[in-house]
Amino acid sequence: MKHAAATRAGGVAQGAKIDRREQRKLDQQAGLVPFACKLDGKLVTRLQELAKDHPGGMSGLLAEVVEKGLGE
């Protein structure tokens, strides 16, 4: 979760951090909705490894995987 938040905010190296309230507002404007679920630990580890190299971080990776799985 922390990695995804850092990726959304542009990472630590990008400069000024956006506070949570501002990030929430930006997410809402982009149509993003928080979605929580429980997954097997091995699957989460695989997803975390893949998310490291994905340009959208964990959120981008999961969106891509779910869209492909749904055939959209």
N, C-alpha and C positions, 0 to 999 in steps of 0.2 A: 504494500500500500504506500509506504513512504517513497519507494522508487517511482511509482506511478505519479504521485503528487509532484515529485521533483521534476519528472519528465514533462508533465503538463505545464508547470511553472517555468519551464525553460532550463531547468537545472541550476545548480548552485553557481556555476561558472558564468551564467548569463547576466548576473548583476543583482539588481533589486528583487527581493522576494515579494510575491503577492500574498497578502494575508488571506486567511481562510474564507472570510466573508466575501472578499472581492473575487476569489477563485470560484466560490459557489455561484456568484452572480454571472461570471463569465461562462461557467458550465451550463447554467440555465439558459442563457442567451444562445448557446450553441446547441440546445436541445438535448443535453446530456442528463441522464437520470441515474442516480446511484442504484446499484443492483448487487445484492449480497447473496451468496450461496455457499454451501459446504461441498468441498471436493476432496478426493483422496489425496493424501500427502505426496505420493509419487507423481501424480498428475500435476499438482501444484509446482513441484520442483522442476518438472519438464517445462511447464509454462513460464516459470521464472527465468530459466535459462534462455528460452526462445525470446522472451520479452527484452532481454538485455540488448539484443541486436535489432529489435524491431523499432522502426522510426516513431511509432505511436506508443511505445512502451507497453505495459500490460493491458491498458484499456484498448489500445489500438489492435493489439494482437487478438484479444478476446473478441472484439467486434468482428474482426476478419474471420476468425475460426467459426463463430456462431453463424455469420452470414453464409459461409460456405456450407456449413452443416445443414442449414435450413434451405439451401438451394437458391439463395437470393443473390 
